[in-house]
Amino acid sequence: MSTDGGSIANQFRDALIQCKRIYIDAARAALEQQGETRASARHDAIRRMVDLHKGLLVKIYANVATADRHWTREERALARILIDHLWQQQLDGDALREATRRMFHDSGQLKWYSLVHPFDDVPVLRERVAELETVVMRVGNLVAKADGDISRDEADALRGIQSEIEVLLERLPLDDSSAGEAAGVPGMIATQAATVSDTHTRGPRQVQQAEQATPLDADARPSLEETLAELDQLVGLEGVKQEIRTLTNFLALQRRRKEAGLPEQDLSLHMIFMGNPGTGKTTVARIVGRIFRALDLLKKGHLVETDRSGLVAEYAGQTGPKTHRKIDEAMDGVLFIDEAYSLIADTAEDPYGQEAVQALIKRMEDSRDRLVLILAGYPEPMRHLIQSNPGMSSRFNTKIMFGDYAPIDLGRICARMCATNQYELPAETRAKLLLGFQWLYTRRDQHFGNGRLVRNVFEDSVRRLANRVVDVAPVTRRLLTVLTPADIHMDDVPEQAWEPLARGHVRFVVDFPKCARSIKLKIKRLGTRIRCPACQETFMADWGVPRVD
């Protein structure tokens, strides 16, 4: 290989493993959301997702390696690694050439959409799109640059792959698509995996090896400690965490009283989450379901997300059955209704919305031991909903406000996305992110994107990095993983907002956690470990509050 060949081989192995992990984790997340507990169904769904990851890797490798019609020695070495990863077979010579020739042939019959469709079709998997895009482009770049050179045809192939994935996985709002609902998540995955025939996923020696996925215990219950730790690891949301912990402590106390033969205090578990978009409401709702499962208050504890379109039909007589189907899907778990205020019209009569509300209220009472309802949406409309409908408000004892993320928290969310996808943020890039987030935060309205803003910025930066390095060779790990200030762009931030960075007229205020002393840092100190001059404790100054001189 090239002078960095050993590194490329190792990076290639790591990227293949990461791709497999993404698909397996996605299958588990989708199964958890649906509350699927049958071990056979879970194992089958994971196996089929593993088959999809195999087809995706074959498609990427073949598209890039055949782009310039010249199969180099370095590309053959990567093919050997790929085949070992896919089918646990180590091939050389004629056997390697024949296996790769068949991969090239079969890749033409694989469709990009069939290989990545679950990440678009299942709402909970849309949060993993950036992670998938990252590994796709990383694999493609490593193949293109394996020999230390990159041809125009290979660069065009990389751009083509990037364009395909961006179009197919464009982030869409939650809709009323019922595709796959009847068969559930395992059925949906099976439908998509069926398009990747066995001829494309079996090994080069015509023997398909069964995937040794770790069986998932159908009766396993998450521990309360682990679930609360998951809550604590969320960025920011301190008030929300305290509210959830207080509720958890109360419920744990009631359980102990019951075990001791003492009377319990009846408490409705239904909740109202108020906050702007991207403030973590869905994430916290999912954790709440797991907490209730850990406390044995719900049998499954899964989360079903929906909105008005998932409950209200267009024609008379259809709303009731549609609402009941969605409730049935959430039984023994949590039904999360986003923009719940849209169920009740502000002005005109809305008999269909009222029908859905009445069905929800009835099922809340009839199934109070098997269903938790969480209504979510913008603060003011949610307050109006509570005030205008006594029948609903009296049934929700817990109301939690989700505040907007501060610029530092937005930076930390971005850092976590980068860590998950193996990207690095040098000090200058952190500084630009903080300055941009502060600009948007100080001018925010109810449509401020919060976590969604961060995700959009991150995904855009990854695509900009891909365009920046596509013609650069030889490849290095730093080239593929470091996001520079040039990769950071925010549509609503004007150019003058970045000027303090160019002039060096900005400092960043950080607070030492032990003594609460504040100190101003230069850009280059962001993301480094510093010592407090007062208490002598050291800590990582990862993010700070921008102060323009």
Secondary structure, DSSP 8 states (H G I E B T S, - for coil): --TTHHHHHHHHHHHHHHHHHHHHHHHHHHHHHHT---HHHHHHHHHHHHHHHHHHHHHHHHHHHTTTS---HHHHHHHHHHHHHHHS----HHHHHHHHHHHHHHHTT--HHHHHTHHHHSGGGGGGHHHHHHHHHHHHHHHHTTTS---HHHHHHHHHHHHHHHHHT---------TTTTTHHHHHHHHHHTTS-HHHHS-TTS-----------TT----HHHHHHHHHTSSS-HHHHHHHHHHHHHHHHHHHHHHTT---------EEEEE-TTSSHHHHHHHHHHHHHHTTSSSS--EEEE-HHHH--SSTTSHHHHHHHHHHHHTTEEEEETTGGGGS-SSS--HHHHHHHHHHHHHHHHTTTTEEEEEEE-HHHHHHHHHH-HHHHTT--EEEEE----HHHHHHHHHHHHHHTT-B--HHHHHHHHHHHHHHHHT--TT--THHHHHHHHHHHHHHHHHHHTT--S--HHHHHB--GGG---TTS-GGGGHHHHHT-EEEEEE-TTT--EEEE-GGGTTEEEE-TTT--EEEE---EEEE-
